[in-house]
Amino acid sequence: MAKRKKGFTLIELLVVITIIAILAGILFPVFSRAREKGRSAACQSNLKQIGLAMAMYREDFDLVNVPGPDQGAVLSWAVLLKPYHKNTQIFTCPSRARWEIDRTINCPGDPGCVQSGGYQMAVLRDTQSGQSGTGWHDSDIEDPSNTVIAIDANDYADQLSETVIDQGSYNPTDRDLNRHFDGINVLWYDGHVKYMRSEKLKTGDRYWTINED
């Protein structure tokens, strides 16, 4: 008489399922965090390339930085920088790309437009004269390594009306803005990029001025 094969009991199956559920609960957040870490690194690379494009622009325009609408520009800074990067994808943060799918740009049919999402250029102020703007000369910036020039944002670098941001309009509590582990990536005037907690950038007055503090 053939020996009957022994199968798993209900208790054993439940134990296996429980173990799998526990492992999934542990590993999925780790995988999600690793994926976001990769996106944040790609975002930093984008900002680094934007910084290089800005530097090349300044070399061609007597060391004056690319202007925003506050300086009377008729095209956004993303469009003005286009000859220096040849890659419009650098203006879309990987952690925000899902907002940009099939988005209609505000200048349809204009070959100068670039599709972008998630970066804005900083409006800086001079604490001595009270003037503010984006198109500063290199010699005006007294502390380039501590002066923000572009940041993760929740608007669009190609839309002229939303292309720049100042400290007053910057909202560190916006969840869309804080998409990289409750913080943002920041491009500084000297070209380096680093991650910062959003509230630190908001309260750091010296980051938004051309003056050395």
Secondary structure as GFF3:
##gff-version 3
##sequence-region A 1 213
A	DSSP	alpha_helix	10	60	.	.	.	ID=ss1
A	DSSP	three_ten_helix	69	71	.	.	.	ID=ss2
A	DSSP	alpha_helix	77	80	.	.	.	ID=ss3
A	DSSP	alpha_helix	82	85	.	.	.	ID=ss4
A	DSSP	three_ten_helix	88	91	.	.	.	ID=ss5
A	DSSP	three_ten_helix	97	99	.	.	.	ID=ss6
A	DSSP	beta_strand	119	122	.	.	.	ID=ss7
A	DSSP	beta_strand	124	125	.	.	.	ID=ss8
A	DSSP	beta_strand	132	133	.	.	.	ID=ss9
A	DSSP	three_ten_helix	138	140	.	.	.	ID=ss10
A	DSSP	three_ten_helix	144	146	.	.	.	ID=ss11
A	DSSP	beta_strand	148	152	.	.	.	ID=ss12
A	DSSP	three_ten_helix	160	162	.	.	.	ID=ss13
A	DSSP	beta_strand	164	165	.	.	.	ID=ss14
A	DSSP	beta_strand	183	188	.	.	.	ID=ss15
A	DSSP	beta_strand	193	197	.	.	.	ID=ss16
A	DSSP	alpha_helix	198	203	.	.	.	ID=ss17
A	DSSP	three_ten_helix	205	208	.	.	.	ID=ss18
###
